Amino acid sequence: MKELLKHFKTCDKAAAAVSSAVGVMSLVDIIRYAVLGQPVALLTVIVVNALFMLVAAAALFGRLHALYALIAVFAAVLFFTTNNFGTTLFNFTYVLQAVVAAVGAVAGTALAVINKDKPKIKPALVLSAIAAIIVAVFGIVWGACVASAKNRTTAQAERWAVPTAFDKTDCPQKGALEKIDYATKAYATDGREVEKSAYVYLPYGYNGENRYNILYLLHGTGDDEEYWLKKHSYNVTMIDNLIYSGVIEPLIVVTPTFYTENDCFGDLDPLTYSFKDELRNDLMPAVESKYSTFAQTSDDEGFKNSRTHRAFAGLSRGAVTTLHSVLCGSLDYFSSFGTFSASRTELAEYEKANLTGAAKELSIDYWYVASGAFDFGFASQWHDWNEIVKADPRLTVGENTAFDNYPMRYHSMGNWHLALYNFLLKIF
């Protein structure tokens, strides 16, 4: 330790400032996640920032300023992965770390060349070795957990991956995918008549004489009704296999779009609220008058009486729409809900919609919430869910609501595919 302190005193002051800044921001990041109180996300942030601090220390004590470039690159990647300029910049520290580290790499290397400073290989190797060991251990544990999840042949809740038995295996009994067109209105703007489409998954052996549970699935910003089942057809494969294996009952899945032509192009938020009117007045009557669900009639009475056989889920802005238009707008038609990678629904809004009037008497069979540890929607989503669960006596963690945080996942279909798998195991 004395030798280390002696060496520190002779280190370039600029490098010391860079490493100190990286370390302070890392500690700030860890503290902020500790306050949030989600263990999976906290552990992830601890590992990432511990690596940043070790690499910064190696650059400082080893006078290998080029090592700061590693921090700059990975911090920049994490900044764009864990933030969204339109909705949240909760992980702003990554961009600060990236800039500081980039300056340290360029300026430090230049000064070292000018001053003909010789690198101190021993401390750099020791600190780099510690960082490499952490990466190796974390990678081995992560790989083992993913492999264990994929190798399972029975269905159970997963945080790492969908078991291959349900995910990649071609099912001998495949469902059918159909497209349905329906008339609706531009409820968010001028109320004009428009034509829209949705895709409908029908389970293998669909028979109009039987009654089927129904799940509506919504995409996120920039996508459309093809996203869940056509663009990412392995979601269909997974549903086929879950039904074929007897894990879930045969069900109908509908994938609409919250977009209405080019309306609200500059601000999509009105669409997350107005979709309620389209859903209730147009989409549901069109779908459930054509296909056999538990609704005896495709009207208000029929939908209310069959609500426990109907679920709605969405990803990203589709999750926001699920909250605004369904959980807080159509609780009388639905009893199960899935919100993946987004919220933007504060407690006051939820209380006004669901804790007053007739809505407070309606059951909530399940509300499943999921997000990746690197997902930019995580922090606000975790906060909103906790506040709502505390306020609504109908919601009990572990019984009819859960929040799953997926290690190493970010705002992508890999995250939402796993969320859909878990959600299907909990409803109906």
Backbone torsions as a table, in degrees:
resi	resn	phi	psi	omega
1	MET	NA	-39.9	178.9
2	LYS	-62.1	-41.4	179.7
3	GLU	-64.3	-37.3	-179.5
4	LEU	-67.0	-43.5	179.2
5	LEU	-66.0	-37.7	177.9
6	LYS	-62.5	-42.2	179.7
7	HIS	-66.3	-38.1	-178.1
8	PHE	-60.2	-38.3	-178.0
9	LYS	-65.2	-23.7	-178.4
10	THR	-97.4	-2.7	-179.0
11	CYS	-71.1	155.5	176.9
12	ASP	-59.9	129.4	-176.2
13	LYS	-62.9	-34.5	180.0
14	ALA	-65.0	-42.1	179.5
15	ALA	-64.9	-38.4	178.0
16	ALA	-62.6	-39.4	179.5
17	ALA	-65.9	-41.0	179.5
18	VAL	-63.6	-49.2	-179.1
19	SER	-63.8	-37.9	178.3
20	SER	-64.7	-41.5	179.8
21	ALA	-63.9	-43.7	177.5
22	VAL	-60.6	-43.5	-179.2
23	GLY	-65.2	-43.2	179.6
24	VAL	-62.9	-44.8	-179.9
25	MET	-66.5	-34.0	176.3
26	SER	-64.2	-44.0	179.4
27	LEU	-65.1	-39.4	177.4
28	VAL	-60.8	-43.9	180.0
29	ASP	-62.1	-44.1	179.6
30	ILE	-62.9	-43.6	179.5
31	ILE	-62.4	-42.2	-178.8
32	ARG	-63.0	-39.9	178.3
33	TYR	-74.3	-31.0	175.9
34	ALA	-63.8	-38.0	178.0
35	VAL	-64.4	-37.2	178.1
36	LEU	-61.1	-38.1	173.7
37	GLY	83.1	21.0	176.5
38	GLN	-102.5	112.3	-169.7
39	PRO	-63.3	-39.1	-178.4
40	VAL	-64.6	-47.1	178.9
41	ALA	-64.4	-40.0	179.7
42	LEU	-63.0	-45.7	179.4
43	LEU	-61.1	-41.0	178.7
44	THR	-61.1	-45.6	-179.2
45	VAL	-66.5	-37.6	178.2
46	ILE	-62.0	-46.2	-179.4
47	VAL	-62.5	-48.0	-178.3
48	VAL	-60.1	-48.1	-176.2
49	ASN	-74.9	-27.9	173.5
50	ALA	-63.7	-39.9	177.2
51	LEU	-64.9	-41.8	177.6
52	PHE	-58.9	-44.7	-177.6
53	MET	-68.6	-37.1	178.0
54	LEU	-66.5	-42.6	178.9
55	VAL	-66.1	-40.1	177.6
56	ALA	-62.9	-39.7	178.2
57	ALA	-66.8	-39.8	178.0
58	ALA	-63.2	-39.7	178.4
59	ALA	-65.5	-38.4	-177.9
60	LEU	-73.0	-57.0	-174.8
61	PHE	-75.0	-22.8	178.2
62	GLY	-95.9	-3.2	-177.0
63	ARG	53.2	36.9	175.5
64	LEU	-109.2	76.4	-171.8
65	HIS	-63.0	-22.2	179.6
66	ALA	-63.7	-21.7	179.0
67	LEU	-63.7	-25.4	176.9
68	TYR	-59.5	-25.3	-179.7
69	ALA	-62.7	-32.1	177.7
70	LEU	-61.7	-43.4	178.3
71	ILE	-64.9	-43.5	-178.5
72	ALA	-58.2	-44.8	-177.5
73	VAL	-66.9	-51.0	-176.1
74	PHE	-69.8	-35.1	177.6
75	ALA	-66.7	-38.1	178.0
76	ALA	-64.9	-42.6	177.7
77	VAL	-61.0	-44.9	-179.9
78	LEU	-65.8	-34.6	178.6
79	PHE	-60.6	-47.1	-178.2
80	PHE	-75.5	-22.5	178.1
81	THR	-79.5	-39.6	-171.2
82	THR	-102.0	10.0	178.2
83	ASN	-134.2	158.5	173.5
84	ASN	-137.4	123.2	-174.2
85	PHE	-63.6	-25.1	-178.0
86	GLY	-87.4	-19.3	-173.4
87	THR	-127.1	-42.3	-176.0
88	THR	-153.8	141.1	173.2
89	LEU	-126.6	45.5	-177.0
90	PHE	-61.5	-36.3	-177.9
91	ASN	-97.8	50.1	-178.2
92	PHE	-67.1	-21.3	-176.3
93	THR	-62.8	-27.0	-178.1
94	TYR	-63.8	-38.7	-179.6
95	VAL	-69.5	-34.1	176.8
96	LEU	-65.8	-43.2	177.9
97	GLN	-63.0	-40.7	-179.1
98	ALA	-62.8	-45.0	-178.5
99	VAL	-66.2	-48.0	-179.3
100	VAL	-61.2	-44.6	-178.8
101	ALA	-66.6	-38.3	178.6
102	ALA	-63.8	-42.7	177.2
103	VAL	-63.2	-42.6	179.2
104	GLY	-62.3	-38.6	-179.4
105	ALA	-67.0	-47.1	-176.4
106	VAL	-72.8	-53.8	-176.8
107	ALA	-66.9	-41.8	-179.2
108	GLY	-63.3	-43.4	178.9
109	THR	-64.3	-41.4	179.8
110	ALA	-62.8	-45.6	179.9
111	LEU	-64.9	-38.3	179.4
112	ALA	-62.9	-38.9	178.6
113	VAL	-67.6	-44.3	-179.1
114	ILE	-63.4	-44.2	-177.4
115	ASN	-84.9	-4.2	-178.9
116	LYS	57.0	40.4	178.2
117	ASP	-71.4	136.3	177.6
118	LYS	-93.7	136.4	179.0
119	PRO	-68.4	151.2	175.4
120	LYS	-101.1	95.7	-170.9
121	ILE	-66.4	-39.9	-173.8
122	LYS	-60.0	-54.8	179.5
123	PRO	-62.7	-34.9	179.0
124	ALA	-64.4	-41.8	-179.8
125	LEU	-66.9	-41.2	-179.0
126	VAL	-62.6	-50.0	-178.5
127	LEU	-67.4	-38.6	177.9
128	SER	-66.2	-35.2	178.3
129	ALA	-65.5	-40.0	177.6
130	ILE	-62.6	-44.1	178.3
131	ALA	-62.0	-42.6	-179.6
132	ALA	-63.7	-37.6	178.7
133	ILE	-64.7	-42.4	178.7
134	ILE	-61.5	-46.0	178.7
135	VAL	-59.9	-44.9	-177.9
136	ALA	-64.0	-45.5	-179.9
137	VAL	-63.8	-46.6	179.7
138	PHE	-62.2	-41.7	179.7
139	GLY	-65.2	-40.3	179.6
140	ILE	-65.5	-45.0	-179.9
141	VAL	-63.6	-46.4	179.7
142	TRP	-60.5	-47.5	-179.5
143	GLY	-62.4	-39.8	179.8
144	ALA	-66.2	-40.2	179.3
145	CYS	-66.4	-42.8	178.4
146	VAL	-63.6	-45.1	-179.7
147	ALA	-62.6	-41.3	179.5
148	SER	-62.0	-42.4	179.2
149	ALA	-65.2	-44.4	-177.6
150	LYS	-67.2	-29.9	-175.9
151	ASN	-82.9	-8.8	-179.6
152	ARG	-68.0	144.2	178.7
153	THR	-109.0	-5.1	175.3
154	THR	-111.3	150.2	-177.6
155	ALA	-85.0	130.3	173.8
156	GLN	-154.3	166.0	179.5
157	ALA	-59.5	138.4	-177.2
158	GLU	-131.3	142.9	172.3
159	ARG	-106.9	-12.5	-171.1
160	TRP	-106.0	-48.2	-176.4
161	ALA	-165.5	158.2	174.2
162	VAL	-76.6	131.7	177.8
163	PRO	-55.9	137.1	-177.8
164	THR	-58.2	-30.6	-179.6
165	ALA	-57.8	-27.7	-179.5
166	PHE	-108.1	-11.1	-168.9
167	ASP	-103.3	-46.4	-172.2
168	LYS	-110.7	-16.5	-176.9
169	THR	-74.8	128.1	179.5
170	ASP	-67.8	124.8	-174.9
171	CYS	-81.9	134.5	178.7
172	PRO	-71.4	-16.3	178.4
173	GLN	-122.8	95.6	-173.8
174	LYS	-95.4	139.3	174.2
175	GLY	-77.5	174.6	-178.6
176	ALA	-111.8	148.5	178.8
177	LEU	-117.5	122.6	-178.4
178	GLU	-122.4	156.8	176.8
179	LYS	-109.6	134.3	179.1
180	ILE	-122.2	133.1	176.2
181	ASP	-102.4	145.0	179.5
182	TYR	-150.0	155.3	178.9
183	ALA	-91.0	137.5	177.3
184	THR	-147.1	-165.4	-179.5
185	LYS	-133.0	160.8	175.7
186	ALA	-84.3	77.2	-172.0
187	TYR	-65.5	-26.5	-177.0
188	ALA	-80.6	-14.8	-174.9
189	THR	-128.3	-99.0	-170.2
190	ASP	-101.4	1.2	176.7
191	GLY	72.7	13.9	-178.6
192	ARG	-68.0	159.8	177.7
193	GLU	-76.3	134.5	177.6
194	VAL	-138.8	159.4	175.2
195	GLU	-109.0	133.1	178.6
196	LYS	-132.4	170.8	-178.2
197	SER	-133.0	157.2	173.6
198	ALA	-145.0	158.0	175.4
199	TYR	-104.5	143.6	-177.2
200	VAL	-125.8	121.8	174.0
201	TYR	-91.5	127.4	175.9
202	LEU	-113.9	128.6	-176.7
203	PRO	-66.5	157.1	177.4
204	TYR	-53.6	133.5	178.7
205	GLY	77.6	17.2	178.6
206	TYR	-49.1	132.1	-178.3
207	ASN	-135.7	123.7	-178.4
208	GLY	-61.9	-11.3	178.8
209	GLU	-82.5	-18.1	-179.6
210	ASN	-95.7	161.8	176.0
211	ARG	-105.0	138.8	-175.7
212	TYR	-126.2	141.2	167.5
213	ASN	-65.0	156.4	-177.1
214	ILE	-136.6	136.2	178.5
215	LEU	-120.8	127.4	173.1
216	TYR	-99.8	130.5	-176.5
217	LEU	-122.2	130.7	-176.0
218	LEU	-118.4	140.6	-179.7
219	HIS	-80.2	-172.2	178.7
220	GLY	-114.1	-168.6	-176.9
221	THR	-58.7	133.0	174.7
222	GLY	85.8	-3.3	-179.6
223	ASP	-112.6	-170.8	-175.7
224	ASP	-148.4	-165.7	-174.8
225	GLU	-65.6	-13.4	179.7
226	GLU	-84.9	-12.9	-166.8
227	TYR	-59.5	-52.1	-173.6
228	TRP	-68.9	-46.7	-167.4
229	LEU	-108.8	-25.0	178.7
230	LYS	-99.0	-51.2	-179.4
231	LYS	-66.4	-38.7	178.5
232	HIS	-117.9	75.1	-172.3
233	SER	-68.9	-14.4	177.8
234	TYR	-66.6	-17.1	171.5
235	ASN	-65.0	-36.5	176.4
236	VAL	-66.7	-44.3	178.0
237	THR	-56.9	-43.6	179.6
238	MET	-63.7	-44.4	179.5
239	ILE	-63.8	-44.2	177.0
240	ASP	-54.4	-48.2	-176.3
241	ASN	-68.6	-37.0	178.3
242	LEU	-65.1	-37.9	177.4
243	ILE	-71.1	-46.6	-178.4
244	TYR	-59.7	-36.2	-178.4
245	SER	-82.3	-3.5	179.8
246	GLY	78.1	11.9	-179.6
247	VAL	-71.6	-41.7	176.8
248	ILE	-126.5	157.5	176.5
249	GLU	-75.4	152.4	174.4
250	PRO	-54.9	135.9	-179.1
251	LEU	-142.7	163.4	174.3
252	ILE	-99.5	137.7	177.5
253	VAL	-122.6	131.2	-178.6
254	VAL	-119.3	130.1	178.0
255	THR	-120.4	99.2	177.1
256	PRO	-92.8	-167.1	173.1
257	THR	-134.2	142.9	177.8
258	PHE	-83.4	-11.2	178.8
259	TYR	-70.8	146.0	172.5
260	THR	-128.5	95.9	-175.8
261	GLU	50.0	-127.9	-178.3
262	ASN	-105.5	20.3	-177.9
263	ASP	-65.0	147.3	174.2
264	CYS	56.0	35.4	-175.5
265	PHE	-59.7	-37.3	-178.1
266	GLY	-82.7	-20.0	-180.0
267	ASP	-148.8	103.9	-175.3
268	LEU	-80.3	-8.4	-173.8
269	ASP	-57.3	-40.3	178.0
270	PRO	-57.6	-30.2	180.0
271	LEU	-67.7	-30.0	-179.3
272	THR	-68.9	-21.1	177.4
273	TYR	-96.7	-41.2	-175.8
274	SER	-72.6	-17.6	179.7
275	PHE	-59.8	-25.1	177.5
276	LYS	-54.7	-44.1	-177.7
277	ASP	-68.7	-41.0	177.2
278	GLU	-64.3	-44.0	-179.2
279	LEU	-59.4	-50.6	-173.9
280	ARG	-75.7	-41.3	-172.8
281	ASN	-86.1	-28.6	-169.2
282	ASP	-127.1	-53.6	-174.9
283	LEU	-65.7	-53.9	-178.3
284	MET	-60.5	-45.5	176.4
285	PRO	-60.5	-37.9	-179.6
286	ALA	-66.9	-44.4	-177.4
287	VAL	-72.2	-50.2	-169.9
288	GLU	-84.4	-4.0	168.5
289	SER	-87.3	-20.4	-179.4
290	LYS	-94.3	-38.5	-176.6
291	TYR	-109.9	155.3	-172.9
292	SER	-87.5	104.7	175.7
293	THR	-114.9	-171.6	178.9
294	PHE	-80.1	-3.6	175.2
295	ALA	-74.6	115.5	179.3
296	GLN	-67.5	-31.6	176.0
297	THR	-135.8	146.4	-177.5
298	SER	-91.1	59.2	178.4
299	ASP	-141.3	-175.1	-175.3
300	ASP	-55.0	-46.9	-179.1
301	GLU	-65.0	-43.8	-179.5
302	GLY	-63.9	-39.7	-179.6
303	PHE	-70.5	-38.9	179.3
304	LYS	-66.3	-40.6	-177.4
305	ASN	-71.8	-17.6	-177.3
306	SER	-113.1	16.8	-172.1
307	ARG	-60.0	-30.5	-178.2
308	THR	-74.2	-5.8	177.1
309	HIS	-107.7	19.4	-175.2
310	ARG	-136.4	134.0	-179.3
311	ALA	-131.6	157.9	178.3
312	PHE	-140.2	136.0	177.8
313	ALA	-144.5	155.9	178.7
314	GLY	-155.0	161.9	178.4
315	LEU	-115.2	145.5	177.3
316	SER	51.9	-121.1	179.2
317	ARG	-64.9	-23.2	173.3
318	GLY	-67.3	-30.6	174.6
319	ALA	-70.7	-39.3	175.9
320	VAL	-60.7	-43.1	178.4
321	THR	-65.0	-38.9	177.1
322	THR	-57.7	-42.2	179.6
323	LEU	-71.2	-50.2	-174.6
324	HIS	-68.5	-42.4	-172.2
325	SER	-99.8	-19.1	-173.6
326	VAL	-116.9	-67.1	179.8
327	LEU	-60.0	-39.7	179.3
328	CYS	-103.2	10.0	-178.3
329	GLY	-139.5	-16.8	-177.3
330	SER	-143.8	40.3	179.6
331	LEU	-63.9	-22.5	178.3
332	ASP	-75.2	-13.0	180.0
333	TYR	-108.0	-19.3	-174.3
334	PHE	-132.6	150.5	177.3
335	SER	-126.8	-8.4	178.9
336	SER	-128.1	141.9	-171.5
337	PHE	-143.2	143.9	175.7
338	GLY	-130.2	125.5	177.9
339	THR	-124.2	115.0	-174.2
340	PHE	-112.9	118.9	171.2
341	SER	67.6	31.5	173.6
342	ALA	-175.8	160.1	174.8
343	SER	-146.0	-81.9	-177.4
344	ARG	57.1	34.5	176.6
345	THR	-128.5	106.2	-177.4
346	GLU	-80.9	163.4	-174.7
347	LEU	-57.7	-41.5	-177.8
348	ALA	-59.7	-39.7	178.9
349	GLU	-66.7	-41.9	179.3
350	TYR	-66.0	-43.7	-179.0
351	GLU	-61.3	-42.9	-179.8
352	LYS	-62.8	-37.6	-176.1
353	ALA	-81.5	-39.0	-167.5
354	ASN	-119.5	-10.8	-178.2
355	LEU	-111.7	17.0	175.0
356	THR	-135.8	158.6	175.1
357	GLY	64.8	-154.2	-175.7
358	ALA	-68.3	-26.6	-176.1
359	ALA	-62.0	-32.0	-176.0
360	LYS	-69.8	-12.6	179.4
361	GLU	-92.2	-8.6	-177.0
362	LEU	-84.8	144.2	-179.6
363	SER	-77.2	154.1	169.7
364	ILE	-119.5	107.2	-176.2
365	ASP	-71.1	-42.5	175.9
366	TYR	-161.7	138.9	171.0
367	TRP	-128.0	109.0	-178.0
368	TYR	-104.6	128.5	-178.1
369	VAL	-122.6	135.0	-177.2
370	ALA	-145.2	148.5	179.0
371	SER	-160.2	150.0	175.0
372	GLY	-80.0	153.7	179.1
373	ALA	-62.3	-27.1	178.2
374	PHE	-102.5	14.7	-177.0
375	ASP	-79.6	132.9	-178.7
376	PHE	-68.8	-16.7	178.7
377	GLY	-87.3	-4.0	-171.1
378	PHE	-60.7	-53.7	-169.8
379	ALA	-59.0	-51.0	-178.9
380	SER	-68.2	-34.7	179.5
381	GLN	-64.9	-44.8	179.0
382	TRP	-62.7	-43.5	179.8
383	HIS	-63.0	-49.7	-177.2
384	ASP	-62.3	-43.0	-178.8
385	TRP	-61.6	-45.7	-180.0
386	ASN	-60.6	-42.8	-179.8
387	GLU	-64.5	-42.2	-178.6
388	ILE	-68.7	-41.9	179.6
389	VAL	-61.2	-39.1	178.6
390	LYS	-65.9	-32.4	-173.5
391	ALA	-88.0	-26.9	-174.5
392	ASP	-103.1	110.2	-177.6
393	PRO	-65.9	-13.4	178.3
394	ARG	-74.6	-19.3	-174.6
395	LEU	-98.8	123.8	178.4
396	THR	-127.3	119.7	-178.6
397	VAL	-61.1	131.1	-179.7
398	GLY	91.2	-14.0	178.0
399	GLU	-109.8	-58.5	179.7
400	ASN	-130.9	16.4	171.0
401	THR	-155.1	150.6	179.3
402	ALA	-157.1	150.5	173.4
403	PHE	-121.1	116.2	177.7
404	ASP	-106.0	127.6	175.9
405	ASN	-108.9	118.5	-173.3
406	TYR	-92.4	121.2	179.5
407	PRO	-59.2	136.2	173.1
408	MET	67.4	4.5	179.4
409	ARG	-90.6	152.5	178.4
410	TYR	-132.4	-166.2	-173.3
411	HIS	-77.4	81.0	-174.5
412	SER	-156.5	169.9	-177.7
413	MET	-63.7	-29.0	176.4
414	GLY	-57.0	-39.5	175.9
415	ASN	-65.4	-48.8	-173.0
416	TRP	-76.7	-29.3	175.6
417	HIS	-63.0	-44.5	177.6
418	LEU	-65.9	-38.7	178.9
419	ALA	-64.2	-41.2	178.2
420	LEU	-62.7	-43.1	177.4
421	TYR	-56.1	-51.4	-179.3
422	ASN	-63.6	-38.9	-179.8
423	PHE	-63.7	-42.4	-179.4
424	LEU	-62.5	-29.4	179.6
425	LEU	-73.8	-16.2	-172.6
426	LYS	-103.5	-16.9	-174.0
427	ILE	-103.8	159.2	178.2
428	PHE	58.9	NA	NA
